[in-house]
Amino acid sequence: MTCKDMTGMRFGRLTVLRRAENNSAGRARWLCRCDCGELCVTAGRNLRSGYTKSCGCAKREAFYNRRDLTGMRFGRLTVLRPGESKKRNRTAGALWLCRCDCGKETEAAAACLLSGRTRSCGCLNREQMGRMHEHMHYRDDTCLEILRRSCEDTGRNKSGFRGLYRLPSGKYRASITFQGKHYDLGHYSSFDQAVQARLDAEETLHRGYIKALQDYEEMAKSDPAWAEANPFFYQVTRADGGFQVYTNAVAATV
């Protein structure tokens, strides 16, 4: 049986991208992108009948928007009334005006309040970050603890890998931040190519820096006078699509 091509058609908040694998009953399914940015796979008959109109964000929005949060307390926030802002997050619901214990008023999304993601106007995060920074070590605008964690971390974001962002075109943009500077590593049609570009940059900028610093500290122990006259440096410049590194500990070119 021939299935009608639904590519490019819109159903509610969903735009059909392409045909997906059939379900276990052999019925056609379609890969769709929701207006909120999420991807989902659903049966064609559910789209045509109007049963499926979003990735699920419409139901979540309706759930959060029907809750009256006035007077309720979430962390340091007390809800005063519905927010005046016209902006609304489809997956997080309506905005509510809240007063923080510090005295500042702020707007927060219903979902963020109910889930506990938002518990203050931002003052709580600043206090926690302040306490965290007291125990961190910085060199060349670089937090060594975060850099070491990055070298070991295999954490992922929504694109599927750290430092990668999926563009509306379907391509992937790779980037990395080092010494307070943000580097664009390029756009890639293949996920694997984007991952490799990110890994190559990490090898030079993150692992390379940690290795050079360790080498320098060993040299400093054996020759303190030299170290006093030659402070550690790890200078990075872009070169031929990669990075050129200048350091007084090791020499590296990528």
C-alpha positions in Angstrom: 0.0 0.0 0.0 1.4 3.4 -1.0 1.7 6.0 1.7 1.1 9.6 0.9 4.2 11.8 1.3 3.6 14.2 4.2 7.0 15.8 4.1 6.8 19.6 4.7 3.2 19.5 5.9 2.1 21.2 9.2 -0.1 19.7 11.8 -0.6 22.0 14.8 2.8 22.9 16.0 4.5 20.0 14.1 6.3 20.2 10.7 6.9 16.9 9.1 10.6 16.5 8.2 10.8 13.0 6.7 9.5 9.4 6.8 10.5 7.4 9.8 10.5 3.6 10.4 7.1 2.0 10.6 5.7 1.0 14.0 5.3 -2.7 15.1 1.9 -2.9 13.3 3.5 -1.8 10.0 1.9 1.7 10.0 3.7 4.7 8.7 5.4 7.0 11.1 7.0 10.5 10.5 9.8 12.5 12.0 8.6 16.0 12.9 10.0 19.1 14.4 7.8 21.0 16.9 7.7 24.8 17.0 9.5 24.6 20.4 12.5 23.0 18.7 12.1 19.4 19.8 12.0 16.4 17.4 9.4 13.6 17.7 8.2 10.6 15.8 4.5 10.0 15.5 2.1 7.9 13.4 0.7 9.5 10.2 -2.9 8.8 11.2 -2.4 10.6 14.5 -1.3 13.7 12.6 -4.1 13.6 10.1 -6.8 13.1 12.8 -5.5 15.9 14.9 -4.7 13.6 17.8 -1.1 14.7 17.8 -0.4 18.4 17.5 2.9 18.9 19.3 5.8 17.0 20.8 3.9 17.1 24.1 4.7 20.7 25.0 1.1 21.8 24.3 -0.1 19.5 27.1 2.6 20.6 29.4 1.8 24.2 28.7 -1.9 23.7 29.4 -1.1 21.9 32.7 1.2 24.6 34.0 -1.1 27.4 32.8 -4.2 26.2 34.7 -2.4 26.2 38.1 -3.0 29.3 40.2 0.3 29.9 42.1 -0.7 33.1 43.8 0.6 33.2 47.4 2.6 30.0 47.0 6.2 29.9 48.1 9.1 28.3 46.2 12.5 28.5 47.9 13.1 32.2 48.5 10.3 33.2 46.2 6.7 34.2 47.0 4.3 34.4 44.1 2.5 37.7 44.0 0.4 37.5 40.8 0.5 36.6 37.1 3.4 38.2 35.3 2.8 41.2 33.0 5.3 40.0 30.4 3.9 38.9 27.1 6.6 36.3 26.8 5.7 32.7 27.5 7.7 29.5 27.3 5.7 26.8 25.6 7.2 24.1 27.7 7.4 26.0 31.0 4.0 27.7 31.1 2.9 31.2 32.1 5.2 33.7 33.9 4.5 34.7 37.5 5.7 37.8 39.3 7.5 36.8 42.5 9.2 38.6 45.4 12.5 37.2 46.6 13.5 37.2 50.2 16.2 39.6 49.3 13.5 42.1 48.3 13.9 41.9 44.5 10.9 41.1 42.3 11.3 38.8 39.3 9.3 36.8 36.8 9.5 33.1 36.7 7.9 30.4 34.6 5.4 28.1 36.3 7.3 24.9 35.4 10.5 26.2 36.8 8.8 27.1 40.1 7.0 23.8 40.4 10.0 21.7 39.5 12.3 23.6 41.9 14.6 24.8 39.1 13.9 28.5 40.1 14.2 29.2 43.8 15.3 32.8 43.9 15.8 35.9 41.8 19.3 34.7 41.1 20.8 35.7 44.5 21.0 32.1 45.7 23.1 31.0 42.7 25.4 34.0 43.1 25.9 33.1 46.8 26.6 29.5 45.9 29.0 30.5 43.1 30.8 32.9 45.5 31.4 30.1 48.0 32.5 27.8 45.2 35.0 30.3 43.8 36.6 30.6 47.2 37.9 27.1 46.8 38.9 27.3 43.1 42.2 28.2 41.6 42.6 30.5 38.6 45.4 31.1 36.2 45.3 33.0 32.9 41.5 33.6 33.4 41.2 29.8 33.5 39.6 27.8 36.4 41.9 24.8 36.8 39.2 22.7 38.5 36.7 23.2 35.7 39.4 22.6 33.1 40.4 19.3 34.7 36.8 18.3 35.0 36.3 19.0 31.3 39.2 16.7 30.4 37.5 13.9 32.2 33.8 14.8 31.5 31.8 12.9 28.9 28.7 14.9 29.6 26.3 15.7 26.8 23.9 18.4 25.9 20.8 18.4 23.8 22.8 18.0 20.6 24.4 14.8 22.0 27.8 16.1 22.9 29.4 19.0 24.8 30.2 22.1 22.8 28.0 21.1 19.9 24.8 22.8 18.8 22.4 21.6 16.3 21.3 24.3 13.9 17.9 24.7 12.2 19.5 23.6 9.0 20.4 20.2 10.5 24.1 20.9 10.6 26.2 21.0 13.8 28.2 24.0 15.1 31.2 23.1 17.2 32.8 25.6 19.7 35.0 25.8 22.7 35.9 28.4 25.4 39.4 28.8 26.7 41.1 31.5 28.8 38.0 33.6 28.6 37.8 33.5 24.8 35.2 31.7 22.7 36.4 29.9 19.6 34.1 28.8 16.7 35.3 25.5 15.4 33.1 25.5 12.3 29.9 24.0 10.9 29.6 20.3 10.0 27.0 18.3 8.2 28.1 15.2 10.1 27.7 14.8 13.9 30.9 12.6 14.0 32.9 15.3 12.2 31.7 18.0 14.7 32.6 15.7 17.6 36.1 15.1 16.3 36.6 18.9 15.8 35.6 19.5 19.4 37.8 16.6 20.7 40.8 17.9 18.7 40.4 21.4 20.2 40.1 19.9 23.7 43.3 18.0 23.2 45.2 21.2 22.5 43.4 23.8 24.7 42.3 21.8 27.7 44.5 18.7 28.0 47.4 20.6 26.5 47.2 23.4 29.0 47.0 21.0 32.0 49.9 18.9 30.7 52.0 22.1 30.0 51.2 23.4 33.5 52.3 20.1 35.1 55.5 20.1 33.1 56.2 23.7 34.1 55.6 23.0 37.8 58.1 20.1 37.7 60.6 22.4 36.1 59.9 25.0 38.7 60.6 22.6 41.5 64.0 21.7 40.1 64.9 25.3 39.3 63.0 27.8 41.4 65.3 30.7 40.2 64.4 30.0 36.5 60.7 29.8 37.4 60.8 33.2 39.2 62.4 34.7 36.1 60.1 32.9 33.7 56.4 32.9 34.7 54.3 30.3 33.1 52.5 31.2 29.9 50.3 29.3 27.4 49.5 31.5 24.5 47.0 30.3 21.8 46.5 31.7 18.3 44.4 30.4 15.4 46.4 29.0 12.5 45.3 27.2 9.4 41.9 26.2 10.9 43.7 24.8 14.0 45.6 26.3 17.0 49.2 27.4 17.4 50.5 27.1 21.0 53.4 29.0 22.5 54.5 28.0 26.0 57.6 28.0 28.1 56.8 24.4 29.2 56.2 22.4 26.1 55.9 23.3 22.3 52.8 22.1 20.5 51.3 22.8 17.2 47.9 21.5 16.0 
